[in-house]
Amino acid sequence: NYSVNNDHQEKADMTLTYEEYKTFTSQSNRLIELLDTMEAFRIDQSFTIEKILHHVSKKLVANRLIDDGKKLVNALLKREHIGGLAIPQTKLALFHTRSDTVIRPSFHIIDLENPMMLKAMDNEQSSVTRILVLLAPEQADSSQLELMSFISASIIESQASINIFESAAKNSLIQYISQKYFTNFVKNLRSE
């Protein structure tokens, strides 16, 4: 959808159908809801991963994002036992699950004052200073899952994105994710 004028300057054709606009607006509103409910936790003491997740789940129950904290913790720990959740060559771990205790999709960050050793996706032990938590309802629809996949893929897209997810403050992370979503939408629109 690019046209080149006589001056050889690229000019983007940003025409979009009403259906494309509705899809973008709907997904943008879902992303806004997800980012508006994002919590940033700071854990100053050395706790087990189970105790950290219990602490976080209490806040998520209070915020009506989940309805059963214990069930969520069990689902996240079960997922961790299936395979490592630390991301190799980063200081990140991505705890994620789909569960019927999740009322609506959410994304959260947990900063650890003291690094924690967790099993990585490559089965090696990895030192983690930030845990990302990505939650979806068991019966999530395709657009909810698409948003979750977008966030998940954004984390490891490049070294720059890894750096942002490793250390950015909550507001900077929200700005990065929303800008990235918009940029991807425009890029996909242009490639059609």
Secondary structure, DSSP 4 states (H G I P E B T S, - for coil): -EEE-TT--EEE-----HHHHHHHHHHHHHHHHHHHT--EEEE-S---HHHHHHHHHHHHHHTTSBS-HHHHHHHHHHHHHHS--BPTTSSEEEEEEEETTBSS-EEEEEEEEEEEEEEBTTSSEEEEEEEEEEEEETT--HHHHHHHHHHHHHHTS-HHHHHHHHH--HHHHHHHHHHHHHHHHHHHHHH-
